[in-house]
Amino acid sequence: MHDLNKILRTVLTLLGNFFTYLKNLLMNGLNYLSKKEPEKELNKPPDQKGPGSKQRMIFIFVMLFILLLTFMNSIQEVQRDEIPFSQFLKLVKESKIDKAVVTERYITGVIKSDDPQKPAKNFTTIPLWQNDLAQLLEQNNVDYVVRSSENWLSNFFFNWIIPMLFLVFIWSWVMRRTAAGGAQSFLNLGDKIHIHQDSQAKITFNDVAGVDSAKQELKESIDFLRSPDKIQRLGGRMPKGVLLVGAPGTGKTLLARAVSGEAQVPFFNISGSEFIELFVGVGAARVRELFVQARNKAPCIIFIDELDAIGRSRGGPVMIGGHDEREQTLNQLLTEMDGFDTSIGVVVMAATNRPEVLDKALLRSGRFDRQIVVDKPDLRDRIEILKLHTKGIKLADDIDLSIIAKRTPGLVGADLANIANEAAIMATRVGHDRVEREDFESAIDRILAGPEKKNRVLTPDEKRRVAFHESGHAIVAEHVPTGQPVHKISIISRGTSALGFTLQLPTEEKFLSTEDELKDQMAILLGGRMAELVVFGNISTGAHNDLEKVSEIARNMVCNLGMSKKMGSLTYGKRQQLQFLETEVQEYRNYSDETARLIDTEVMALIEEAETRARGVITANREGLEKLANYLQEKEVISREEMLALLGS
């Protein structure tokens, strides 16, 4: 027994050494194939073999050897004929079985041959186990062996060694890949930080149109990065953080890149969402790594886009999606901003369109203590932005960018860039050599009202009703004292629900509205509804959006603007803005039921007054309404010049 144990230990030791050598060969081959060859190796002629050719051959040999071992069991198996178990029992009773091997799953053996010159026949069968099987074999003098399983060596190799080698290979590959970027392994930032080298095209303030006030404030950051001694000699310091606040698409990220280009310093660009990962602590480690790299490349700029992804206010109820990882990342960011010295020339810039959700600790003095509002462009800024985005576009000679800018109030720089691109696409689609005015008109209509629905065919009655509805808007807009001039009337379906629209072009950029202007606007909105009522004697569902806008204007006049004599100069209801620079609000009632009934009465009085005015204008200009509606049914789109020629004034 002692000798047997010694032999088994020796065999296991030899097997262990063999599998270790096999694993090393396998890992070296896979490591070589997973690495990128240098350019000089890739560019070698076919007849020149590099040092990796031998390793590649070894790897191929190892893989072939493993495949050989995989099919060894099946190759070594002797070809056997499968016979039914009943036939096997019959042969046993007839003493025609020479020997049998009984395993847990099947029985194999040799059938005696009647002719001594013919070889014996091998067989295999799937047994139906019986308790008296052994007794039956013994009674008929069958030489049989019962085995508990197949070849133990192959089972050990395929069930244990191969899976272990596979796991070792996967783990080694993952660790090598994660450690390739540095010592931080899984916590390494890797490609999370983008540094724009000096060889790349720089963006300067010449590439950013409009936002002159934001540019002026950012120039101080540029002067500090270029010559920090200028402010330090007076005992001052540069703000550690600059927060760009504005609606989406106003150019916050572009401004940050322009600051980097003007200062000619490295630019670290990372999004706030890239800090957050599955494992708690990864975000904080990435913040530390970010500031370490920034200090090593100072002077430089760190720009964190979408700061609200990690800078939300702490405390309060636990929200869905919130966890400790975000708070730890924010705490690390606060610590790093407190810890670095402003004299080393590292400026932290961030951008967000939701400053109201940021933690107060981020906005205090010493961190993001300078906030720059990047507002929506006014008329002059929109003209400059359009000039910038149409530099590479072939424009027709009669295009006036100021008219296009007047047609796009409230749009941001990204929208204007999209309009210029859409106009070029429209011109290409219709085969124009240059971008015409009508191409810009189509692009603006597509952006503001949605794409044309050419497959949405209206019935003649629906088309006539839509024509009178839109003509009613235009007639009232031209006759009320403060109405903006009508630029275009269309009854072409656009978007999801718009069957037509009347576009007014403002004559000047305005930021305030008087009581008379709001009342005229309500009358214009109700002009389409009143036109349907006067012509057809009933109304349709086409005025749904108009009624929503009229109701909102009337309620704001009564509750928030103090434009009701009965309600006085008070505001009713507490309004909380849900998002920065957005119109979405949430109201809380802080008045009695009697006051609510009085508010409803005043709102209805304003709407009824607007209906009366709109109906009076429609009735007094019935002939012009008929002309305009009939012409609109024929043309589908009418410009201001055509409308004035048709109406005569």
Secondary structure as GFF3:
##gff-version 3
##sequence-region A 1 649
A	DSSP	alpha_helix	2	34	.	.	.	ID=ss1
A	DSSP	alpha_helix	39	42	.	.	.	ID=ss2
A	DSSP	alpha_helix	52	70	.	.	.	ID=ss3
A	DSSP	alpha_helix	72	76	.	.	.	ID=ss4
A	DSSP	beta_strand	81	82	.	.	.	ID=ss5
A	DSSP	alpha_helix	85	93	.	.	.	ID=ss6
A	DSSP	beta_strand	97	102	.	.	.	ID=ss7
A	DSSP	beta_strand	107	111	.	.	.	ID=ss8
A	DSSP	beta_strand	121	125	.	.	.	ID=ss9
A	DSSP	alpha_helix	133	139	.	.	.	ID=ss10
A	DSSP	beta_strand	143	146	.	.	.	ID=ss11
A	DSSP	alpha_helix	152	156	.	.	.	ID=ss12
A	DSSP	pi_helix	157	161	.	.	.	ID=ss13
A	DSSP	alpha_helix	162	179	.	.	.	ID=ss14
A	DSSP	three_ten_helix	185	187	.	.	.	ID=ss15
A	DSSP	three_ten_helix	190	192	.	.	.	ID=ss16
A	DSSP	beta_strand	194	195	.	.	.	ID=ss17
A	DSSP	three_ten_helix	205	207	.	.	.	ID=ss18
A	DSSP	alpha_helix	212	226	.	.	.	ID=ss19
A	DSSP	alpha_helix	229	232	.	.	.	ID=ss20
A	DSSP	beta_strand	241	245	.	.	.	ID=ss21
A	DSSP	alpha_helix	252	263	.	.	.	ID=ss22
A	DSSP	beta_strand	267	271	.	.	.	ID=ss23
A	DSSP	three_ten_helix	272	275	.	.	.	ID=ss24
A	DSSP	alpha_helix	282	296	.	.	.	ID=ss25
A	DSSP	beta_strand	300	305	.	.	.	ID=ss26
A	DSSP	three_ten_helix	307	309	.	.	.	ID=ss27
A	DSSP	alpha_helix	324	339	.	.	.	ID=ss28
A	DSSP	three_ten_helix	342	344	.	.	.	ID=ss29
A	DSSP	beta_strand	346	352	.	.	.	ID=ss30
A	DSSP	three_ten_helix	355	357	.	.	.	ID=ss31
A	DSSP	alpha_helix	360	363	.	.	.	ID=ss32
A	DSSP	beta_strand	370	373	.	.	.	ID=ss33
A	DSSP	alpha_helix	379	389	.	.	.	ID=ss34
A	DSSP	alpha_helix	401	406	.	.	.	ID=ss35
A	DSSP	alpha_helix	413	430	.	.	.	ID=ss36
A	DSSP	alpha_helix	437	449	.	.	.	ID=ss37
A	DSSP	alpha_helix	460	479	.	.	.	ID=ss38
A	DSSP	beta_strand	486	490	.	.	.	ID=ss39
A	DSSP	beta_strand	501	504	.	.	.	ID=ss40
A	DSSP	alpha_helix	515	536	.	.	.	ID=ss41
A	DSSP	three_ten_helix	541	543	.	.	.	ID=ss42
A	DSSP	alpha_helix	544	559	.	.	.	ID=ss43
A	DSSP	beta_strand	574	577	.	.	.	ID=ss44
A	DSSP	beta_strand	585	588	.	.	.	ID=ss45
A	DSSP	alpha_helix	593	620	.	.	.	ID=ss46
A	DSSP	alpha_helix	622	635	.	.	.	ID=ss47
A	DSSP	beta_strand	637	639	.	.	.	ID=ss48
A	DSSP	alpha_helix	640	647	.	.	.	ID=ss49
###
